[in-house]
Amino acid sequence: MSFIKHYGTPRHSGRYPWGSGDNSEQRNKSFLGYVKKLQDEGISEVDIAAGMGMKTTDLRTRKSIAKSELRAAASAEALRYKEKGMSNIAIGKRMGINESSVRSLLDPAIQLRSDIAVSTAKMLREIIDKKGLIDVGAGVETHLGISKPKLNTAISLLQEEGYGLHYVEVQQLGTGKNTTIKVLSPPKTEYKEVFKNRYNIKPVDDFASSHDGGKSFYGLDPIKSVSSDSISIRYKEDGGSDKDGVIELRRGVSDLNLGNQKYAQVRIGVDGTHFLKGMAIYSDNMPKGIDIIYNSNKPKITPKMSVFKEMKDDPDNPFGSVIKRDGQRGALNIVNEEGDWQTWSRNLSSQVLSKQSPALAKKQLDLDHGLRVEDLDEISSLTNPVVKKALLKSFSDDADSAAVHLKAAALPRQSIKILLPIPSMKENEIYAPSFNNGESVVLIRHPHGGIFEIPELRVNNKNPEANKIMKNAIDAVGIHPKVAEKLSGADFDGDTVLVIPNRDKLIHTAPTLKALKNFNTKEAYPPYDGMTTIDGGKYDAKTGKVEYEKRANPAPKQMKMGDVSNLITDMTIKGATTDEIARAVKHSMVVIDSEKHHLNYKQSAIDNGIAALKKKYQGGERSGASTLISRASSEQRVDFRIEGKKILNPKTGKIRRVYIDPKTGKKLFEQTGESFVNAKGKTVTKTTVSTKMAEIDDALKLSSGTKIESIYAEYANSLKSLANKARKLMIETPNLVYSPSAKETYATEVASLKAKLNVAYRNKPHERQAQLLANKIVSAKKQANPDLDKSDLKKIKGQALEEARVRSGAKKQNIEITDKEWAAIQLGAISNNALSQIIANADIDKIKTRATPRTAYKMTDAKVARAKAMFSAGYTSAEIAGALGVSATSIQESIK
């Protein structure tokens, strides 16, 4: 029995599929005709694409390709007739078009514009043949001088020829998130091959440098060393302990020039094999023939070269420290210098406040929460919906992060300062030029064991020695060396402290614990021959050195320090005795010094009964964090997931990805179910790293039930609620209404904004190349040093990214918006998408200022109440004005 079967497919014209015709011209005409017919019938582009089994962007690209191919065919036909001697009119009659259309087809300039996609595809083909894998992601079109749709069309043309398009993720070393790179590859190149060679993905042009003129990975020039003969050691017996870590420099030596700075944290190479680490200052009391005095707490029996640190076996990073870009000045390699420390975060960590009174913790947490509520209210009043959405997203992300890290508002005038020794200071005094002479301040070092490690000092800014060394210092303070002993063993090679005025005795202090007085970690727990050190090496008593072998599970100091720090926090919160706290603090001091001095940290753990303390206060000898304060930011692994959830729309029957729950404002995720085969051949579920606080809805579930924990839980829950509220507002905010007439009226401003955005977009390929290069550097370093701990790896990542950005020319340029351009934006002359991109590449604070109604700058009742509360807590008018976003005059008038 015979029958006729209907030949129907999603991508078809009538009953036949696309591509079933004899030539491309026929196919393209049929395709474009079919699409036009549907549009004439009132069917939307979105529905047409869905009906043809493709995305809207795919439909537009296919239309563009079809038009380009038809135009190319028509141009070729017109040219053939022209070559036969036919006039333009005759050609038009033959082709069924008018004479002007013929001229257009034959016009080389117009033909070139029409064939941009084809010529771009040809250019990309040539680049791939030369470079292999190339980056064709966002911003590349600006380097090619074409539109994004034209670039996408060119890519699609190459895909039809068999070229591959892949999306490869690499870690953003600055944020820890991932950057997705859109990669065009030669034909028959599989994804696994692209991923394997991801560090060889090249830009379409040659803006990225392939070398650095002989410098190291990190762009460092060869280290310039000084001779050990020019260095004098001031040993322990001669007072070196009082200034341990201070490097005194002779003035006028070109290779040891601090410039206009009074102090800097430096590394100085010695004899090409060793280096000095510490705080460099000038001295006017130098022995003849000596350019450097190095202060050390080591005894005189220590050989001179053993006082110095050995350079690491790494020519790119011999000091193991991040050197500032352009920080190599002669023999000085600058890590930080005067002015750098004042930019550091000044918030109060939970490690500090949890050891203080619950009342103070609540006061500062409430203040932080109140300021965030004010901020959200202000954002909610913004008049521009696109700006409003951007700020709401930023606010919600920040609130989520704050709920994990639990940092409270800073106390009045508190700041971070670098420590310098001034032996002539009294033990109860401090030289602190940025504080009032005679006022009382407390010093807090992070981490600290308890309030018995917080000294309270009186400011004396008249000390002659201090004024000679560091007069008007921006971010340094001078103390008597014995004060450093109370600061949990601080020294002067770059240690910092939080300095807080304490007029009202808000910060509680206590005398040093008797058990900690004169406790010397090196004398109490020296190493023995063959001992396993904290970083996984073997100690050789004959040489005093450590030999390393690759270990499967090295025990880095940071992990052990975090463990004992959490123990001390949990013990303090749960009311441990002074004796118990002293035992834990002793062990923490040993752990801190164990990597540097190869101490017997295991015996310290036994002698101080750490296992018993963990069992009593953390629930088990091997247990970890047991209170909300220590648990909040601790790691929690969850099954690998992606943002957003696919949801079926019952009305349309279509599936779309939703990122925020419209009812609750919570972020939505979807588990991928991915797995992999580990080294043991076992299939395991792929996971990703999160934190305990981020993964829990109610922070109280992390609490052990103490009062201070309940205060922090309430704070964390309130921030989570604010974050959800902000996200809910974000999805409820309508788009900005686009106005074609405003676009025409403000054509000059629209063109200017697009030009500025174009400049900003040009940085995107540079930044991706920087991330690729930085990841390549870090990968090489990890292969050469498999046992790198987190601290060293963090430094390497920072150095690698900074240098990679310089090499690739990556530098973000914020878009500056003029008054007329803002007027154009407000009237809808810019599309929502374009404005979102402009905001993403502008100074968000300036954008917020422009978008905020003038009435928001007035002192509302809520602002007045907040100002009075802050004023009574000791904040200055300037500090309150900065926090509330109003003038100092407004504050002064409101608190009368």
Secondary structure as GFF3:
##gff-version 3
##sequence-region A 1 896
A	DSSP	beta_strand	12	13	.	.	.	ID=ss1
A	DSSP	beta_strand	16	17	.	.	.	ID=ss2
A	DSSP	alpha_helix	24	40	.	.	.	ID=ss3
A	DSSP	alpha_helix	45	51	.	.	.	ID=ss4
A	DSSP	alpha_helix	56	83	.	.	.	ID=ss5
A	DSSP	alpha_helix	88	95	.	.	.	ID=ss6
A	DSSP	alpha_helix	99	106	.	.	.	ID=ss7
A	DSSP	alpha_helix	108	114	.	.	.	ID=ss8
A	DSSP	alpha_helix	116	131	.	.	.	ID=ss9
A	DSSP	beta_strand	134	135	.	.	.	ID=ss10
A	DSSP	alpha_helix	140	144	.	.	.	ID=ss11
A	DSSP	alpha_helix	148	160	.	.	.	ID=ss12
A	DSSP	beta_strand	164	171	.	.	.	ID=ss13
A	DSSP	beta_strand	178	185	.	.	.	ID=ss14
A	DSSP	alpha_helix	191	196	.	.	.	ID=ss15
A	DSSP	three_ten_helix	198	200	.	.	.	ID=ss16
A	DSSP	three_ten_helix	228	230	.	.	.	ID=ss17
A	DSSP	beta_strand	231	234	.	.	.	ID=ss18
A	DSSP	three_ten_helix	236	238	.	.	.	ID=ss19
A	DSSP	three_ten_helix	240	243	.	.	.	ID=ss20
A	DSSP	beta_strand	246	250	.	.	.	ID=ss21
A	DSSP	three_ten_helix	254	256	.	.	.	ID=ss22
A	DSSP	beta_strand	263	270	.	.	.	ID=ss23
A	DSSP	beta_strand	274	283	.	.	.	ID=ss24
A	DSSP	beta_strand	292	295	.	.	.	ID=ss25
A	DSSP	alpha_helix	304	307	.	.	.	ID=ss26
A	DSSP	beta_strand	309	310	.	.	.	ID=ss27
A	DSSP	beta_strand	328	329	.	.	.	ID=ss28
A	DSSP	beta_strand	332	337	.	.	.	ID=ss29
A	DSSP	three_ten_helix	341	343	.	.	.	ID=ss30
A	DSSP	alpha_helix	350	353	.	.	.	ID=ss31
A	DSSP	alpha_helix	358	380	.	.	.	ID=ss32
A	DSSP	alpha_helix	385	405	.	.	.	ID=ss33
A	DSSP	beta_strand	415	421	.	.	.	ID=ss34
A	DSSP	beta_strand	429	431	.	.	.	ID=ss35
A	DSSP	beta_strand	440	444	.	.	.	ID=ss36
A	DSSP	three_ten_helix	451	453	.	.	.	ID=ss37
A	DSSP	beta_strand	456	459	.	.	.	ID=ss38
A	DSSP	alpha_helix	464	470	.	.	.	ID=ss39
A	DSSP	beta_strand	476	479	.	.	.	ID=ss40
A	DSSP	alpha_helix	481	486	.	.	.	ID=ss41
A	DSSP	beta_strand	496	501	.	.	.	ID=ss42
A	DSSP	three_ten_helix	514	516	.	.	.	ID=ss43
A	DSSP	alpha_helix	521	524	.	.	.	ID=ss44
A	DSSP	beta_strand	537	540	.	.	.	ID=ss45
A	DSSP	beta_strand	545	548	.	.	.	ID=ss46
A	DSSP	alpha_helix	557	573	.	.	.	ID=ss47
A	DSSP	alpha_helix	578	597	.	.	.	ID=ss48
A	DSSP	alpha_helix	601	607	.	.	.	ID=ss49
A	DSSP	alpha_helix	610	618	.	.	.	ID=ss50
A	DSSP	alpha_helix	628	631	.	.	.	ID=ss51
A	DSSP	beta_strand	635	639	.	.	.	ID=ss52
A	DSSP	beta_strand	641	643	.	.	.	ID=ss53
A	DSSP	beta_strand	645	648	.	.	.	ID=ss54
A	DSSP	beta_strand	655	658	.	.	.	ID=ss55
A	DSSP	beta_strand	669	671	.	.	.	ID=ss56
A	DSSP	beta_strand	675	677	.	.	.	ID=ss57
A	DSSP	beta_strand	683	685	.	.	.	ID=ss58
A	DSSP	beta_strand	687	691	.	.	.	ID=ss59
A	DSSP	three_ten_helix	699	702	.	.	.	ID=ss60
A	DSSP	alpha_helix	707	732	.	.	.	ID=ss61
A	DSSP	alpha_helix	740	745	.	.	.	ID=ss62
A	DSSP	alpha_helix	747	761	.	.	.	ID=ss63
A	DSSP	alpha_helix	763	784	.	.	.	ID=ss64
A	DSSP	alpha_helix	790	808	.	.	.	ID=ss65
A	DSSP	alpha_helix	819	826	.	.	.	ID=ss66
A	DSSP	alpha_helix	832	840	.	.	.	ID=ss67
A	DSSP	alpha_helix	844	851	.	.	.	ID=ss68
A	DSSP	three_ten_helix	854	857	.	.	.	ID=ss69
A	DSSP	alpha_helix	861	872	.	.	.	ID=ss70
A	DSSP	alpha_helix	877	884	.	.	.	ID=ss71
A	DSSP	alpha_helix	888	894	.	.	.	ID=ss72
###
